[in-house]
Amino acid sequence: MTNLRYLNTTCAVCGDPCRFTIPEAAGSVGSRDLDTRPAEPLRSTIYAWVKRCPSCGYCAPDPGKAPEGVADVVKLPRYRWQLDSRRFPRLANTFLCWSIIQEELGAPAQAAWASLHAAWICDDEGDDVPARICRIRAADLLRRAWEQGDRLTTQAGGDEAILVDLLRRAGRFREARALVRETLEQNPPPLIAEIMRLQARLIDAKDRNTHTVAEARRYKMPTTL
Ligand SMILES: [Zn+2]
């Protein structure tokens, strides 16, 4: 169990006071999922990663701070629609709103992360369709980050590993398979190669479930590509 504490702050957009429950800093024990989702107890603190101002709907890791231009994004019709969309769990909307802010402010890599995190919320709720929508959005934003010369991770092949998992779990098997082949041809670091070989097996089995990096380490059998 993690201990709870509170963050009292003033919303940087509307100026109203707000109070958020936040868990103590938590680590994780065990393997990450293939899309980097950490193990427990960190995994379960996700509800506190992005917070929503109850007055104006500004969503951010710290609503007490607002980069320039945020006040305008929060007023956009697409932001207001997302904030209360019934197609997604409420907490997923909070993450997707933060994703929209990052996208509008020209930070597609951060927007992709927020959209991936929204997918995890949908996974926890058992909402498959919104989870797929979040993953497709994250994949699009990741590619947009690449076009801008930006990446989500610093590790060679790390972004490709995330993108393959996004595509596989969204059911885009053909695209995922092509990326596996392309990445393996580039002679990636050993762990990325192991992940790609596991992904190839999962794609062949049309498996859209969560799998861990530990499984990739166990599967060292060469796969015909
Ligand atoms: Zn506010």
py3Dmol code that shows the C-alpha trace and the ligand (Angstrom):
import py3Dmol

protein = """\
ATOM      1  CA  MET A   1       0.000   0.000   0.000  1.00  0.00           C
ATOM      2  CA  THR A   2       1.220   3.475  -0.770  1.00  0.00           C
ATOM      3  CA  ASN A   3       0.485   6.317   1.633  1.00  0.00           C
ATOM      4  CA  LEU A   4      -1.637   9.184   0.419  1.00  0.00           C
ATOM      5  CA  ARG A   5      -0.944  12.850   0.798  1.00  0.00           C
ATOM      6  CA  TYR A   6      -2.489  15.959  -0.660  1.00  0.00           C
ATOM      7  CA  LEU A   7      -1.391  18.649  -3.050  1.00  0.00           C
ATOM      8  CA  ASN A   8      -3.025  22.024  -2.433  1.00  0.00           C
ATOM      9  CA  THR A   9      -2.518  24.368  -5.332  1.00  0.00           C
ATOM     10  CA  THR A  10      -4.048  27.176  -7.359  1.00  0.00           C
ATOM     11  CA  CYS A  11      -5.075  26.383 -10.914  1.00  0.00           C
ATOM     12  CA  ALA A  12      -2.749  28.292 -13.236  1.00  0.00           C
ATOM     13  CA  VAL A  13      -5.539  28.722 -15.807  1.00  0.00           C
ATOM     14  CA  CYS A  14      -8.591  29.843 -13.790  1.00  0.00           C
ATOM     15  CA  GLY A  15      -7.040  30.802 -10.443  1.00  0.00           C
ATOM     16  CA  ASP A  16      -9.349  28.600  -8.362  1.00  0.00           C
ATOM     17  CA  PRO A  17      -7.868  26.649  -5.466  1.00  0.00           C
ATOM     18  CA  CYS A  18      -7.740  22.886  -5.951  1.00  0.00           C
ATOM     19  CA  ARG A  19      -6.714  19.909  -3.878  1.00  0.00           C
ATOM     20  CA  PHE A  20      -5.496  16.603  -5.235  1.00  0.00           C
ATOM     21  CA  THR A  21      -4.793  13.255  -3.644  1.00  0.00           C
ATOM     22  CA  ILE A  22      -1.321  12.084  -4.502  1.00  0.00           C
ATOM     23  CA  PRO A  23       0.436   8.874  -3.545  1.00  0.00           C
ATOM     24  CA  GLU A  24       3.920   8.808  -2.063  1.00  0.00           C
ATOM     25  CA  ALA A  25       6.602   8.215  -4.648  1.00  0.00           C
ATOM     26  CA  ALA A  26       6.531   4.536  -5.578  1.00  0.00           C
ATOM     27  CA  GLY A  27       8.955   2.269  -7.349  1.00  0.00           C
ATOM     28  CA  SER A  28       8.113  -0.908  -9.196  1.00  0.00           C
ATOM     29  CA  VAL A  29       8.993  -4.531  -8.650  1.00  0.00           C
ATOM     30  CA  GLY A  30       8.932  -6.896 -11.611  1.00  0.00           C
ATOM     31  CA  SER A  31       8.992  -6.606 -15.361  1.00  0.00           C
ATOM     32  CA  ARG A  32       7.590  -3.766 -17.407  1.00  0.00           C
ATOM     33  CA  ASP A  33       5.036  -4.445 -20.097  1.00  0.00           C
ATOM     34  CA  LEU A  34       6.257  -4.284 -23.685  1.00  0.00           C
ATOM     35  CA  ASP A  35       4.813  -0.756 -23.955  1.00  0.00           C
ATOM     36  CA  THR A  36       6.881   0.373 -20.907  1.00  0.00           C
ATOM     37  CA  ARG A  37       3.985   0.233 -18.427  1.00  0.00           C
ATOM     38  CA  PRO A  38       5.692  -0.306 -15.040  1.00  0.00           C
ATOM     39  CA  ALA A  39       4.889  -3.098 -12.593  1.00  0.00           C
ATOM     40  CA  GLU A  40       3.286  -2.500  -9.187  1.00  0.00           C
ATOM     41  CA  PRO A  41       3.137  -0.483  -7.020  1.00  0.00           C
ATOM     42  CA  LEU A  42       4.015   2.338  -9.444  1.00  0.00           C
ATOM     43  CA  ARG A  43       1.529   0.902 -11.958  1.00  0.00           C
ATOM     44  CA  SER A  44      -1.439   1.681  -9.709  1.00  0.00           C
ATOM     45  CA  THR A  45      -0.449   5.285  -9.031  1.00  0.00           C
ATOM     46  CA  ILE A  46      -1.467   6.197 -12.602  1.00  0.00           C
ATOM     47  CA  TYR A  47      -4.683   7.862 -11.392  1.00  0.00           C
ATOM     48  CA  ALA A  48      -2.537  10.643  -9.927  1.00  0.00           C
ATOM     49  CA  TRP A  49      -0.170  11.243 -12.849  1.00  0.00           C
ATOM     50  CA  VAL A  50      -2.425  13.824 -14.492  1.00  0.00           C
ATOM     51  CA  LYS A  51      -4.893  15.962 -12.513  1.00  0.00           C
ATOM     52  CA  ARG A  52      -7.998  17.847 -13.572  1.00  0.00           C
ATOM     53  CA  CYS A  53      -8.993  21.268 -12.245  1.00  0.00           C
ATOM     54  CA  PRO A  54     -12.617  20.798 -11.145  1.00  0.00           C
ATOM     55  CA  SER A  55     -13.446  24.411 -12.042  1.00  0.00           C
ATOM     56  CA  CYS A  56     -12.113  24.947 -15.579  1.00  0.00           C
ATOM     57  CA  GLY A  57     -11.118  21.442 -16.664  1.00  0.00           C
ATOM     58  CA  TYR A  58      -7.412  22.181 -17.101  1.00  0.00           C
ATOM     59  CA  CYS A  59      -5.651  18.796 -17.049  1.00  0.00           C
ATOM     60  CA  ALA A  60      -1.937  18.561 -16.272  1.00  0.00           C
ATOM     61  CA  PRO A  61       0.543  16.716 -14.050  1.00  0.00           C
ATOM     62  CA  ASP A  62       0.652  19.953 -12.033  1.00  0.00           C
ATOM     63  CA  PRO A  63      -2.314  22.246 -12.681  1.00  0.00           C
ATOM     64  CA  GLY A  64      -0.520  24.876 -10.607  1.00  0.00           C
ATOM     65  CA  LYS A  65       1.710  25.461 -13.629  1.00  0.00           C
ATOM     66  CA  ALA A  66       0.648  26.349 -17.155  1.00  0.00           C
ATOM     67  CA  PRO A  67       2.943  26.788 -20.147  1.00  0.00           C
ATOM     68  CA  GLU A  68       2.148  29.772 -22.337  1.00  0.00           C
ATOM     69  CA  GLY A  69      -0.842  29.230 -24.614  1.00  0.00           C
ATOM     70  CA  VAL A  70      -2.563  26.637 -22.405  1.00  0.00           C
ATOM     71  CA  ALA A  71      -5.515  28.896 -21.546  1.00  0.00           C
ATOM     72  CA  ASP A  72      -6.419  29.030 -25.257  1.00  0.00           C
ATOM     73  CA  VAL A  73      -6.118  25.249 -25.728  1.00  0.00           C
ATOM     74  CA  VAL A  74      -8.443  24.589 -22.777  1.00  0.00           C
ATOM     75  CA  LYS A  75     -11.141  26.623 -24.589  1.00  0.00           C
ATOM     76  CA  LEU A  76     -10.878  24.708 -27.869  1.00  0.00           C
ATOM     77  CA  PRO A  77     -14.027  22.763 -28.847  1.00  0.00           C
ATOM     78  CA  ARG A  78     -11.984  19.555 -29.296  1.00  0.00           C
ATOM     79  CA  TYR A  79     -10.629  19.958 -25.742  1.00  0.00           C
ATOM     80  CA  ARG A  80     -14.086  20.584 -24.256  1.00  0.00           C
ATOM     81  CA  TRP A  81     -15.484  17.587 -26.155  1.00  0.00           C
ATOM     82  CA  GLN A  82     -12.724  15.301 -24.924  1.00  0.00           C
ATOM     83  CA  LEU A  83     -13.031  16.483 -21.317  1.00  0.00           C
ATOM     84  CA  ASP A  84     -16.533  15.027 -20.961  1.00  0.00           C
ATOM     85  CA  SER A  85     -16.568  12.412 -23.713  1.00  0.00           C
ATOM     86  CA  ARG A  86     -18.713   9.419 -22.848  1.00  0.00           C
ATOM     87  CA  ARG A  87     -16.727   7.235 -25.232  1.00  0.00           C
ATOM     88  CA  PHE A  88     -13.819   7.045 -22.757  1.00  0.00           C
ATOM     89  CA  PRO A  89     -13.411   6.458 -19.018  1.00  0.00           C
ATOM     90  CA  ARG A  90     -13.305   9.804 -17.184  1.00  0.00           C
ATOM     91  CA  LEU A  91      -9.656   9.429 -16.191  1.00  0.00           C
ATOM     92  CA  ALA A  92      -8.713   8.549 -19.781  1.00  0.00           C
ATOM     93  CA  ASN A  93     -10.322  11.860 -20.814  1.00  0.00           C
ATOM     94  CA  THR A  94      -8.052  13.657 -18.336  1.00  0.00           C
ATOM     95  CA  PHE A  95      -4.965  12.098 -19.940  1.00  0.00           C
ATOM     96  CA  LEU A  96      -6.280  12.724 -23.467  1.00  0.00           C
ATOM     97  CA  CYS A  97      -6.866  16.400 -22.622  1.00  0.00           C
ATOM     98  CA  TRP A  98      -3.255  16.667 -21.426  1.00  0.00           C
ATOM     99  CA  SER A  99      -2.299  14.950 -24.690  1.00  0.00           C
ATOM    100  CA  ILE A 100      -4.266  17.541 -26.700  1.00  0.00           C
ATOM    101  CA  ILE A 101      -2.468  20.336 -24.823  1.00  0.00           C
ATOM    102  CA  GLN A 102       0.935  18.851 -25.664  1.00  0.00           C
ATOM    103  CA  GLU A 103      -0.098  18.328 -29.274  1.00  0.00           C
ATOM    104  CA  GLU A 104      -1.386  21.890 -29.632  1.00  0.00           C
ATOM    105  CA  LEU A 105       1.778  23.270 -28.034  1.00  0.00           C
ATOM    106  CA  GLY A 106       3.918  21.397 -30.576  1.00  0.00           C
ATOM    107  CA  ALA A 107       5.193  18.548 -28.395  1.00  0.00           C
ATOM    108  CA  PRO A 108       3.964  15.371 -30.170  1.00  0.00           C
ATOM    109  CA  ALA A 109       6.306  13.043 -28.241  1.00  0.00           C
ATOM    110  CA  GLN A 110       4.810  14.143 -24.902  1.00  0.00           C
ATOM    111  CA  ALA A 111       1.340  13.985 -26.469  1.00  0.00           C
ATOM    112  CA  ALA A 112       2.050  10.389 -27.555  1.00  0.00           C
ATOM    113  CA  TRP A 113       3.043   9.390 -24.018  1.00  0.00           C
ATOM    114  CA  ALA A 114      -0.140  10.897 -22.584  1.00  0.00           C
ATOM    115  CA  SER A 115      -2.244   9.058 -25.151  1.00  0.00           C
ATOM    116  CA  LEU A 116      -0.474   5.760 -24.349  1.00  0.00           C
ATOM    117  CA  HIS A 117      -1.168   6.352 -20.646  1.00  0.00           C
ATOM    118  CA  ALA A 118      -4.838   6.957 -21.508  1.00  0.00           C
ATOM    119  CA  ALA A 119      -4.829   3.538 -23.208  1.00  0.00           C
ATOM    120  CA  TRP A 120      -3.616   1.952 -19.950  1.00  0.00           C
ATOM    121  CA  ILE A 121      -6.564   3.498 -18.112  1.00  0.00           C
ATOM    122  CA  CYS A 122      -8.907   2.028 -20.734  1.00  0.00           C
ATOM    123  CA  ASP A 123      -7.173  -1.366 -20.333  1.00  0.00           C
ATOM    124  CA  ASP A 124      -7.789  -1.255 -16.584  1.00  0.00           C
ATOM    125  CA  GLU A 125     -11.460  -0.492 -17.223  1.00  0.00           C
ATOM    126  CA  GLY A 126     -11.724  -3.292 -19.779  1.00  0.00           C
ATOM    127  CA  ASP A 127     -12.728  -0.800 -22.484  1.00  0.00           C
ATOM    128  CA  ASP A 128     -11.250  -2.255 -25.652  1.00  0.00           C
ATOM    129  CA  VAL A 129     -12.545   0.181 -28.288  1.00  0.00           C
ATOM    130  CA  PRO A 130     -11.371   3.373 -26.530  1.00  0.00           C
ATOM    131  CA  ALA A 131      -8.058   1.629 -25.729  1.00  0.00           C
ATOM    132  CA  ARG A 132      -7.542   1.017 -29.454  1.00  0.00           C
ATOM    133  CA  ILE A 133      -8.420   4.634 -30.272  1.00  0.00           C
ATOM    134  CA  CYS A 134      -5.862   5.845 -27.707  1.00  0.00           C
ATOM    135  CA  ARG A 135      -3.176   3.553 -29.144  1.00  0.00           C
ATOM    136  CA  ILE A 136      -3.802   4.619 -32.745  1.00  0.00           C
ATOM    137  CA  ARG A 137      -3.612   8.244 -31.610  1.00  0.00           C
ATOM    138  CA  ALA A 138      -0.348   7.524 -29.739  1.00  0.00           C
ATOM    139  CA  ALA A 139       1.102   5.798 -32.830  1.00  0.00           C
ATOM    140  CA  ASP A 140       0.188   8.759 -35.066  1.00  0.00           C
ATOM    141  CA  LEU A 141       1.728  11.222 -32.601  1.00  0.00           C
ATOM    142  CA  LEU A 142       4.878   9.108 -32.257  1.00  0.00           C
ATOM    143  CA  ARG A 143       5.360   9.190 -36.040  1.00  0.00           C
ATOM    144  CA  ARG A 144       4.733  12.944 -36.022  1.00  0.00           C
ATOM    145  CA  ALA A 145       7.445  13.309 -33.367  1.00  0.00           C
ATOM    146  CA  TRP A 146       9.837  11.379 -35.651  1.00  0.00           C
ATOM    147  CA  GLU A 147       9.013  13.744 -38.524  1.00  0.00           C
ATOM    148  CA  GLN A 148      10.105  16.591 -36.256  1.00  0.00           C
ATOM    149  CA  GLY A 149      13.345  14.789 -35.395  1.00  0.00           C
ATOM    150  CA  ASP A 150      12.108  14.010 -31.891  1.00  0.00           C
ATOM    151  CA  ARG A 151      11.838  10.627 -30.156  1.00  0.00           C
ATOM    152  CA  LEU A 152       9.989   9.241 -27.129  1.00  0.00           C
ATOM    153  CA  THR A 153      12.987   7.318 -25.791  1.00  0.00           C
ATOM    154  CA  THR A 154      16.755   7.730 -25.902  1.00  0.00           C
ATOM    155  CA  GLN A 155      17.502   4.017 -26.382  1.00  0.00           C
ATOM    156  CA  ALA A 156      18.240   2.819 -29.931  1.00  0.00           C
ATOM    157  CA  GLY A 157      15.166   0.942 -31.145  1.00  0.00           C
ATOM    158  CA  GLY A 158      13.157   1.985 -28.069  1.00  0.00           C
ATOM    159  CA  ASP A 159      10.611   3.993 -30.043  1.00  0.00           C
ATOM    160  CA  GLU A 160      10.245   1.206 -32.603  1.00  0.00           C
ATOM    161  CA  ALA A 161       9.563  -1.269 -29.767  1.00  0.00           C
ATOM    162  CA  ILE A 162       6.826   0.990 -28.406  1.00  0.00           C
ATOM    163  CA  LEU A 163       5.318   1.553 -31.846  1.00  0.00           C
ATOM    164  CA  VAL A 164       5.184  -2.185 -32.652  1.00  0.00           C
ATOM    165  CA  ASP A 165       3.316  -2.808 -29.405  1.00  0.00           C
ATOM    166  CA  LEU A 166       0.893   0.058 -30.075  1.00  0.00           C
ATOM    167  CA  LEU A 167       0.137  -1.347 -33.542  1.00  0.00           C
ATOM    168  CA  ARG A 168      -0.163  -4.976 -32.387  1.00  0.00           C
ATOM    169  CA  ARG A 169      -2.465  -4.124 -29.498  1.00  0.00           C
ATOM    170  CA  ALA A 170      -4.587  -1.958 -31.793  1.00  0.00           C
ATOM    171  CA  GLY A 171      -4.908  -4.937 -34.159  1.00  0.00           C
ATOM    172  CA  ARG A 172      -2.810  -3.404 -36.943  1.00  0.00           C
ATOM    173  CA  PHE A 173      -0.875  -6.627 -37.440  1.00  0.00           C
ATOM    174  CA  ARG A 174       0.420  -6.037 -40.971  1.00  0.00           C
ATOM    175  CA  GLU A 175       1.931  -2.662 -40.101  1.00  0.00           C
ATOM    176  CA  ALA A 176       3.359  -4.102 -36.870  1.00  0.00           C
ATOM    177  CA  ARG A 177       4.938  -7.050 -38.749  1.00  0.00           C
ATOM    178  CA  ALA A 178       6.544  -4.719 -41.307  1.00  0.00           C
ATOM    179  CA  LEU A 179       8.060  -2.614 -38.526  1.00  0.00           C
ATOM    180  CA  VAL A 180       9.415  -5.730 -36.765  1.00  0.00           C
ATOM    181  CA  ARG A 181      11.155  -6.795 -39.972  1.00  0.00           C
ATOM    182  CA  GLU A 182      12.494  -3.296 -40.651  1.00  0.00           C
ATOM    183  CA  THR A 183      13.847  -2.925 -37.099  1.00  0.00           C
ATOM    184  CA  LEU A 184      15.532  -6.339 -37.047  1.00  0.00           C
ATOM    185  CA  GLU A 185      17.233  -5.541 -40.362  1.00  0.00           C
ATOM    186  CA  GLN A 186      18.860  -2.572 -38.666  1.00  0.00           C
ATOM    187  CA  ASN A 187      20.648  -4.809 -36.184  1.00  0.00           C
ATOM    188  CA  PRO A 188      19.179  -3.339 -32.965  1.00  0.00           C
ATOM    189  CA  PRO A 189      20.609  -3.861 -29.435  1.00  0.00           C
ATOM    190  CA  PRO A 190      20.053  -7.437 -28.096  1.00  0.00           C
ATOM    191  CA  LEU A 191      17.079  -6.602 -25.855  1.00  0.00           C
ATOM    192  CA  ILE A 192      15.249  -4.797 -28.674  1.00  0.00           C
ATOM    193  CA  ALA A 193      15.932  -7.772 -30.974  1.00  0.00           C
ATOM    194  CA  GLU A 194      14.473 -10.145 -28.354  1.00  0.00           C
ATOM    195  CA  ILE A 195      11.408  -7.932 -27.985  1.00  0.00           C
ATOM    196  CA  MET A 196      10.949  -7.824 -31.757  1.00  0.00           C
ATOM    197  CA  ARG A 197      11.168 -11.636 -31.991  1.00  0.00           C
ATOM    198  CA  LEU A 198       8.506 -12.015 -29.289  1.00  0.00           C
ATOM    199  CA  GLN A 199       6.361  -9.428 -31.090  1.00  0.00           C
ATOM    200  CA  ALA A 200       6.690 -11.423 -34.322  1.00  0.00           C
ATOM    201  CA  ARG A 201       5.315 -14.516 -32.571  1.00  0.00           C
ATOM    202  CA  LEU A 202       2.480 -12.560 -30.961  1.00  0.00           C
ATOM    203  CA  ILE A 203       1.572 -10.930 -34.274  1.00  0.00           C
ATOM    204  CA  ASP A 204       1.515 -14.320 -36.023  1.00  0.00           C
ATOM    205  CA  ALA A 205      -0.839 -15.558 -33.294  1.00  0.00           C
ATOM    206  CA  LYS A 206      -2.983 -12.397 -33.660  1.00  0.00           C
ATOM    207  CA  ASP A 207      -2.444 -11.874 -29.938  1.00  0.00           C
ATOM    208  CA  ARG A 208      -3.542  -8.384 -28.810  1.00  0.00           C
ATOM    209  CA  ASN A 209      -2.946  -8.919 -25.070  1.00  0.00           C
ATOM    210  CA  THR A 210      -0.478  -7.360 -22.648  1.00  0.00           C
ATOM    211  CA  HIS A 211       2.944  -9.045 -22.504  1.00  0.00           C
ATOM    212  CA  THR A 212       6.074  -8.201 -20.557  1.00  0.00           C
ATOM    213  CA  VAL A 213       9.717  -7.530 -21.336  1.00  0.00           C
ATOM    214  CA  ALA A 214      10.567 -10.555 -19.124  1.00  0.00           C
ATOM    215  CA  GLU A 215       8.745 -12.793 -21.613  1.00  0.00           C
ATOM    216  CA  ALA A 216      10.887 -11.384 -24.419  1.00  0.00           C
ATOM    217  CA  ARG A 217      14.011 -12.275 -22.433  1.00  0.00           C
ATOM    218  CA  ARG A 218      12.769 -15.842 -22.055  1.00  0.00           C
ATOM    219  CA  TYR A 219      12.061 -16.188 -25.792  1.00  0.00           C
ATOM    220  CA  LYS A 220      15.424 -16.307 -27.434  1.00  0.00           C
ATOM    221  CA  MET A 221      14.428 -18.767 -30.115  1.00  0.00           C
ATOM    222  CA  PRO A 222      15.184 -17.393 -33.567  1.00  0.00           C
ATOM    223  CA  THR A 223      12.060 -16.709 -35.576  1.00  0.00           C
ATOM    224  CA  THR A 224      11.718 -16.995 -39.308  1.00  0.00           C
ATOM    225  CA  LEU A 225      10.912 -13.552 -40.645  1.00  0.00           C
TER     226      LEU A 225
END
"""
ligand_1 = """\
1
ZN
Zn -8.854 25.772 -13.357
"""
view = py3Dmol.view(width=600, height=400)
view.addModel(protein, "pdb")
view.setStyle({"model": 0}, {"cartoon": {"style": "trace"}})
view.addModel(ligand_1, "xyz")
view.setStyle({"model": 1}, {"stick": {}})
view.zoomTo()
view.show()
